[in-house]
Amino acid sequence: MHPSPDLATVRQWLAGARQVAVLTGAGMSAESGVPTFRDALTGWWSRFKPEELATEAAYRAQPQMVWDWYLHRRELVSAALPNAGHRALAAVQQREPPRWTLVTQNVDDLHQRAGSPGVIALHGQLAQDRWLDAERACCAQGLDATTLPPACRHCGNLRRPAVVWFGESLPAQALALAEQAVQTCDVLLVVGTSGVVYPAAGLVFTAHQHGAQVVLVNPEPSELDTVADACLRQTAALCLPTLLEP
Ligand code: OAD
């Protein structure tokens, strides 16, 4: 790639854009102390691959183990705080709400806790549960939260984390809103994503095809560099406060 336009140039693009979409990934939360998805399996969990834990088949085979892993992730996330990057994004959204749309692949709630309005959560929310099998009549009255995982005491239906697992579809409404945002934006700001997981990564290519300027904030090269109009090789918490300051 030719030398990337610098931060001052990207600030001008943002200032001139009618619509800005933002797509964030795990790198956004790295400086809050939440390990990126591919770094998450540390310590005891490092013997597994994410693809082996984050699937419906894994949960049905070993519900307690997978539930424990999510419990570990939930504890980690609830102890974390939004970083300066989350706060800078929330501030610019609050200043100019109609111009900004924030789409995230992260299942933590750090954007929401920083004050970002209307976050489109493509991969669900770690803090929420739902029934593993569609809710049956007995389940509404039957939740036994004393077992882990919690289950319906009548039929045994399990609660599961309300996140998207490998092999599952994304929530249709969230995906439709995200598609619309990337098709209509003038600038797409992509922060902290490796661009290897689809369909989320495809949103970046869609924005490029529709003529948006694509800006990456990532200290490392990624799969998305080929369609980037600018690569800001900095971390989210360092780059975004300067990039987005009034
Ligand atoms: P990855 O873990 O694949 O990639 C994280 C990216 O963040 C890498 O490109 C890093 O270089 C970059 N990065 C690391 N620290 C950073 C920092 N401080 N500031 C900015 N960038 C930084 O995470 P995702 O791309 O989000 O899906 O992965 C996508 C999806 O893969 C996840 O949402 C998850 C997983 O499968 C589901 O859970 C469905």
Residues whose N, C-alpha, C, O or C-beta is under 5 A from the ligand:
A	BS01	OAD	G25 A26 G27 M28 A30 E31 T36 F37 R38 Q105 N106 H123 V164 G192 T193 S194 G195 V197 V217 N218 P219 E220 S222 Q234 T235 A236
